[in-house]
Amino acid sequence: MSKIITEKMIKDYQELGVVYIPSLFREHVSNLRKGVEYNMHNPGPYAAENLNQKERGRFFDDYCNWTRIPEFKKTIFDSEIINAAAQLMQSNSVQLFHDHVLVKEPGTSKDTPWHSDGPYYFVNGKKTISFWVPLDPVKESSLRMVARSHKWGKQVLPTKWLSQENFYEQVDQYLPIPDPDLEDMDVLEFQMEPGDAIAFHFEILHGARGNNSTNRRRAFSLRLIGDDARYTQRPGKTSPPFPNHNMKEGDKLRTDWFPILLPLGS
């Protein structure tokens, strides 16, 4: 059991799809900063720069690097974080999906577009969780999330961040991307310190403002899945793509690529 997670946090996560958890990753901040610096100087095959030529600043992201960056692996296998995920998901098991780094340098005015992660992934299930962890103090550039959007019943249309093209051709299968501010949705946003975490469901609609401050905004994200998560076929290449995975509809994710973190020894 996590020492940090309360019954109210569990209830809020189940109802709202979002919960703020102070200090959950606090002991890993220095470690993760080292890992992010290494990642930015040694990007992996999925690294991306998310600005067009005329946009100022730098918006870097990369994912699936835990096997080559020991600072990420150490964080992922922390029992406090794993147990927190299990309690919030109300799951007996926790399995790693992937890690993700997002960095907005000072003066990067570009927003992170509104999106939900679920449609990009080849995972289907109600027991899912993402931890978004700032490694710098964040105020105006924090994550913004639409409460209860994980209960909409239909996934939000995924798009490519840079070109804004549709990610898949079958657009009629998805909800059009809403404008939560114009539509007066319940948007949650938190001022956060390094090592705090926001936990949210894969289907939560979220985005982030640009970083117009004079400070960096480095963030580490961790995506985990629970008991009911299964592989599902999407109408195109997913993100992350994990090529040649050889899984079929309804399979549990292969444990050699996606380790079981709980129960230990599985």
KANORFEN-V264441 format. One line per field, one symbol per residue. psi: psi as a letter, one per 20 degrees, with the letter a starting at -180 (. if undefined). A space follows every 10 residues. Layout:
psi = ???
//
This chain:
psi = pqihprhhgg ggghghjqqp opjhjgijgg ghgggggggh imqaijqqpk qrhipqbpnp qqrljhiioh hgggghjphg gghgggggil qiqpppfrrp ppporpjoip qpqprqhghh qkppqhnqpp ppoqjqppeh jrqpqopjii jhipqppqrp hgijqqhrhm hiiqpqprnh ghjlrnpppp pqqpirqppq qhjppraqrr njajqqnpqp qppqqbgjpq pqprkaproq hmqkhkqrpi qqppihhnqp hpqqj.
//
